[in-house]
Amino acid sequence: MTVNGESGEATPLCELLAEQRIAKGWSQCDLVAKLHTRSGNDSVTREEISRWERGKRIPGPYWRQRLSDVLGTPNRELELAAAVARRQRRKLID
């Protein structure tokens, strides 16, 4: 589990995705290509990856599983990061 040092809370999914993609030396287009190959589904775009990484959208369970496969990150870690992102969103709305 990745933990944000400032708040002591797990890292939100947007940050985790960007960190892991960059650590692998991949562009957003590289990640899209890998997701297309792994899933056989070409509905995700570079623009969608950008939205995920900026926290504008949270990928659903289908794409979180594919991201887990492609990034080599445990699905549980991505699920936790998605939950953190949802909590942060709710705080902004309230």
Secondary structure, 3 states (H helix, E strand, C coil): CCECCCCCCECCHHHHHHHHHHHCCCCHHHHHHHHHHHHCCCCCCHHHHHHHHHCCCCCCHHHHHHHHHHHCCCHHHHHHHHHHHHHHHHHHHC
